[in-house]
């Protein structure tokens, strides 16, 4: 089934269900490096396009907040590689509520909310054999992300 007619690709980590199982978010990588965040509704048998938002980088990863209408997205190489969008279920609008300014040129390949939604774990591949992951605290009232921990792991060849 073709769900939206265009020439695009998406990352393995850029497809996610909302907690209720009624919406699917898809991060799109276009050939001109202008990515999109697309939302589809799912009623158990049919998928329907709901909304889309153009972003200035390819969407590499995404994750729905477990209890609130927020979607975290990880972008390609940009200084704002983590963004949180609020989804309005009445107007279908997506609004950027906060951004993590990581100021590096490494893509965010994976991100996941903690079960309570208070933390966001972010995985990024750095130069060479080093992987980095960070843990951010999310304040849902102030709509802010705060870096709590940063870890670098050297990948050994076995």
C-alpha positions, -999 to +999 in steps of 0.1 A: +000+000+000+013+034-009+004+057+019+018+090+006+030+095-030+066+108-030+102+096-034+115+093+002+133+069+026+132+065+063+155+053+090+148+020+108+145+040+141+121+066+126+088+048+129+068+046+162+033+039+175+017+063+200+010+047+234-027+042+226-019+024+193-040+047+172-013+069+156+020+061+138+047+087+134+071+084+105+103+103+101+112+109+064+145+114+048+141+133+015+168+134-012+172+171-007+180+167+030+147+184+040+131+159+063+095+155+073+076+142+104+044+125+092+015+113+113-010+086+103-040+073+121-047+036+124-081+022+133-071-015+132-076-020+095-069+012+077-041+037+077-049+074+070-027+104+066-032+130+093-005+156+093+031+165+083+057+189+093+088+199+073+120+200+092+154+213+080+172+179+084+166+142+078+146+126+106+168+097+119+148+086+150+116+094+169+097+083+200+063+092+214+061+103+250+044+075+271+017+097+287+016+131+270+011+142+233+048+148+226+070+133+200+108+135+203+127+134+170+164+129+164+178+147+133+208+144+111+238+166+114+227+199+130+233+218+162+197+212+172+196+174+167+169+167+193+135+183+191+103+178+210+070+185+192+036+187+208+007+171+188-027+188+190-053+161+186-080+187+177-062+207+150-036+180+141-009+206+144+027+198+154+044+225+175+081+226+184+082+230+222+119+225+229+152+217+213+184+203+227+213+224+215+240+198+212+262+219+189+279+189+172+278+175+138+267+139+147+233+125+139+209+113+166+202+076+156+182+065+185+160+080+213+136+066+238+115+080+266+117+065+301+085+046+311+074+076+332+083+102+305+106+122+328+138+112+309+149+109+273+178+086+264+196+096+232+221+075+212+245+090+187+274+077+166+306+098+169+337+097+148+355+064+145+347+036+170+330+058+196+293+058+204+278+084+227+246+083+246+230+110+267+203+112+293+181+143+293+155+153+320+123+165+305+102+191+324+067+188+309+054+219+327+083+242+316+087+222+283+125+220+287+152+194+283+182+194+306+213+172+300+219+150+331+245+125+319+268+120+289+286+087+282+311+077+255+317+041+248+346+029+227+335+000+204+360-028+205+364-051+175+362-088+186 
